[in-house]
Amino acid sequence: MTEDWAKAAVADHFVFQTTRLVIRPLRPQDQQLYLALYSSPQVMAFIGPTLGVDKAKHSFQIALQLNTKVPFKRLFLAVCHNGQPIGLCAVNQWSAHSATAEVGLMLLPDWQRQGYASEALLALQQGLQQLFNTVQIWADMNPNNKAVIRLFTTAGYSADPTQPGRYWLKPI
């Protein structure tokens, strides 16, 4: 299984389409999206401190480099609506040995509360399950972020009773 996972864990395999969205690997032209997300107090409110421009640009370059690793250990994906990037998805802490992957999602404020996060999350988890059929997907979230907890629980995630803020989606 580990070998199969390593072959599938390539950024170019992670292009998913929904009715309204295309989720694809992060590209150099997505820098403005990345800077807007990581410098937004509204987006970062439950994630961590906002980044200044220089730090965000450096972080963006690292994200692009991480996407080139084969197999990846961390993957950044742009969420696009009609060709316009509106958010990021990430696959973090991917492990072929434990058959687990952490997911994350951020949307620009103007695109929140319109169902795009649900659509992107479902596409990401379905794509992961198709590529890695036994994967256990999890997410860590701030327990005060009620909207994100509702998003993930509605998508089928359950709270981990041993780790506050962690939610798991079991394989289909």
C-alpha positions, 0 to 999 in steps of 0.5 A, spaced: 500 500 500 505 504 501 508 504 494 501 505 491 500 511 495 507 514 493 505 513 486 499 517 487 501 522 492 503 527 486 500 534 486 498 533 478 493 528 481 489 533 485 485 536 480 477 536 482 471 539 479 465 540 482 458 544 479 461 551 481 469 549 483 475 547 480 480 545 485 487 544 483 495 545 485 497 552 487 501 555 482 505 561 482 500 566 479 496 564 486 500 569 490 495 574 491 490 569 493 495 566 498 497 573 501 490 575 501 488 569 505 494 569 510 494 577 511 486 577 513 484 578 520 478 575 519 480 568 515 486 567 520 482 569 526 481 561 529 488 559 525 493 563 527 497 570 527 496 574 520 503 574 516 506 580 514 507 581 506 514 579 506 513 573 511 507 571 506 511 571 500 516 567 503 511 562 505 508 562 499 514 560 495 515 554 500 508 552 499 510 552 491 516 548 493 512 543 497 507 541 491 513 539 487 515 533 492 514 526 490 511 524 494 508 530 497 508 531 505 504 537 504 500 539 498 497 546 497 491 546 492 487 553 490 479 553 490 477 556 484 470 559 481 470 561 474 477 561 473 478 566 479 482 563 486 477 564 492 481 559 497 486 554 499 485 547 501 491 543 504 493 536 505 497 536 511 501 531 515 500 525 509 502 519 511 502 512 507 504 508 513 498 510 518 494 511 512 492 518 514 491 525 512 490 532 515 485 537 511 484 544 511 480 549 508 481 557 507 476 561 503 477 569 502 471 573 506 467 575 500 466 567 498 464 565 505 457 563 507 455 561 500 456 553 500 463 554 497 467 551 503 462 545 503 463 544 496 470 544 496 471 540 502 467 534 499 470 534 493 477 534 497 475 528 501 472 524 495 478 525 491 483 523 497 478 517 498 478 515 490 486 516 490 487 513 497 481 508 498 483 506 505 485 513 508 483 516 514 482 524 514 482 528 519 482 536 521 484 540 527 480 546 528 479 551 534 473 549 538 471 556 538 470 556 531 463 554 531 462 555 523 468 550 521 466 545 526 459 545 523 462 545 516 466 538 518 460 535 522 455 536 516 460 533 512 461 527 516 466 528 521 466 526 528 470 529 534 475 525 537 474 524 544 481 523 546 484 530 542 480 536 543 479 540 536 480 534 532 475 531 528 475 524 523 472 522 517 473 514 516 474 511 510 467 510 505 
